[in-house]
Amino acid sequence: MKYWIALVLALTLNATANLMMKFGSVGMKASLQATPRRDLGTLAGILAQNWVLVLGLFFFAANVVLYTYALQVIKISVAYPIMVTVGFAIIAVIAWRYLGESLSPAQWAGIGLILVGVYLVARDVRLTGA
């Protein structure tokens, strides 16, 4: 069970990191537009001051650690589809809700079908030993 918890935490961190990169890039764009110099040192300084972006990078690193831990027991043919598709669904819904991105009825149906597909891939997985 602890490996499944690690997988859920990893996919949550991955989705959160991607969203933080999006939110952080908005702030970085504004900083870049206000900065006449664009050398490497200036860019590094802007990046270091963007706590959302930095925290997103940290979440990516934590995701890798937890995902690697989960893969010790969970088959990659099961873990990867769960990781990618559930993460995608989380990101799509949050982008729709908080970033104003539009999702057509076909896209909503696609998200639903993706989640059904993940269920079909993972449904026969036994929790014993994991």
C-alpha positions as CSV (number, residue, x, y, z in Angstrom):
1,M,0.0,0.0,0.0
2,K,2.9,2.4,0.7
3,Y,4.0,2.2,-2.9
4,W,0.6,3.2,-4.1
5,I,0.6,6.1,-1.7
6,A,4.0,7.1,-3.1
7,L,2.5,6.9,-6.7
8,V,-0.5,9.1,-5.8
9,L,1.8,11.6,-4.0
10,A,4.2,11.6,-7.1
11,L,1.4,12.3,-9.6
12,T,0.0,15.0,-7.3
13,L,3.4,16.6,-7.0
14,N,3.9,16.3,-10.8
15,A,0.6,18.0,-11.6
16,T,1.3,20.6,-9.0
17,A,4.8,21.3,-10.3
18,N,3.4,21.7,-13.9
19,L,0.8,24.2,-12.7
20,M,3.4,26.1,-10.7
21,M,5.6,26.3,-13.8
22,K,2.6,27.8,-15.6
23,F,1.7,30.3,-12.9
24,G,5.4,31.1,-12.3
25,S,6.0,31.7,-16.0
26,V,3.4,34.5,-16.0
27,G,5.4,36.3,-13.3
28,M,8.7,35.6,-15.0
29,K,7.4,37.0,-18.3
30,A,6.5,40.3,-16.5
31,S,9.9,40.4,-14.9
32,L,11.6,39.8,-18.2
33,Q,9.6,42.5,-20.0
34,A,10.7,45.0,-17.3
35,T,14.4,44.1,-17.5
36,P,16.4,45.6,-20.3
37,R,19.4,43.2,-19.7
38,R,18.9,39.6,-20.5
39,D,22.3,38.0,-19.7
40,L,22.5,34.7,-17.9
41,G,23.1,36.3,-14.5
42,T,20.0,38.5,-14.8
43,L,17.9,35.5,-15.9
44,A,19.2,33.5,-12.9
45,G,18.3,36.3,-10.6
46,I,14.8,36.6,-11.9
47,L,14.4,32.9,-11.6
48,A,15.6,32.8,-8.1
49,Q,13.2,35.5,-7.1
50,N,10.2,33.6,-8.5
51,W,9.3,31.4,-5.6
52,V,6.4,29.7,-7.4
53,L,8.8,28.6,-10.2
54,V,11.5,27.5,-7.7
55,L,9.0,25.5,-5.6
56,G,7.6,23.9,-8.8
57,L,11.2,22.7,-9.6
58,F,11.5,21.3,-6.1
59,F,8.1,19.5,-6.5
60,F,9.4,18.0,-9.8
61,A,12.4,16.6,-7.9
62,A,10.3,15.2,-5.1
63,N,8.0,13.6,-7.7
64,V,11.0,11.8,-9.2
65,V,12.0,10.4,-5.8
66,L,8.5,9.2,-5.0
67,Y,7.8,7.8,-8.5
68,T,11.1,5.9,-8.4
69,Y,10.2,4.5,-5.0
70,A,6.7,3.4,-6.3
71,L,8.3,1.6,-9.3
72,Q,10.2,-0.7,-7.0
73,V,6.9,-2.7,-6.7
74,I,4.3,-1.3,-9.1
75,K,4.7,-2.4,-12.7
76,I,5.7,0.5,-15.0
77,S,3.0,-0.6,-17.4
78,V,0.5,0.3,-14.7
79,A,2.2,3.1,-12.9
80,Y,3.1,5.2,-16.0
81,P,-0.4,5.4,-17.4
82,I,-1.8,6.3,-14.0
83,M,0.9,8.9,-13.5
84,V,0.5,10.6,-16.9
85,T,-3.2,10.4,-17.4
86,V,-4.5,11.3,-14.0
87,G,-1.9,14.1,-13.9
88,F,-3.2,15.3,-17.2
89,A,-6.8,15.2,-16.0
90,I,-5.9,17.2,-12.9
91,I,-4.0,19.8,-14.9
92,A,-6.8,20.1,-17.5
93,V,-9.5,20.7,-14.9
94,I,-7.4,23.2,-12.9
95,A,-6.3,25.1,-16.0
96,W,-10.0,25.3,-17.0
97,R,-11.1,26.4,-13.5
98,Y,-8.3,28.8,-12.5
99,L,-6.5,29.8,-15.7
100,G,-9.5,30.3,-17.9
101,E,-8.5,27.7,-20.4
102,S,-11.5,26.4,-22.3
103,L,-12.4,22.8,-22.7
104,S,-14.8,21.7,-25.4
105,P,-17.4,19.0,-24.8
106,A,-15.2,16.7,-26.9
107,Q,-12.2,17.4,-24.6
108,W,-14.3,16.8,-21.5
109,A,-15.4,13.5,-23.1
110,G,-11.8,12.7,-23.9
111,I,-10.7,13.3,-20.3
112,G,-13.5,11.0,-19.2
113,L,-12.4,8.3,-21.7
114,I,-8.8,8.6,-20.6
115,L,-9.7,8.0,-17.0
116,V,-11.9,5.0,-18.0
117,G,-8.8,3.7,-19.9
118,V,-6.6,4.0,-16.8
119,Y,-9.2,2.2,-14.8
120,L,-9.2,-0.6,-17.3
121,V,-5.4,-0.8,-17.2
122,A,-5.2,-0.8,-13.5
123,R,-8.3,-2.6,-12.3
124,D,-6.8,-6.1,-12.0
125,V,-3.8,-5.0,-10.1
126,R,-3.5,-6.7,-6.7
127,L,-2.5,-4.5,-3.7
128,T,-0.7,-7.4,-2.1
129,G,3.0,-6.8,-1.9
130,A,2.5,-3.2,-2.9
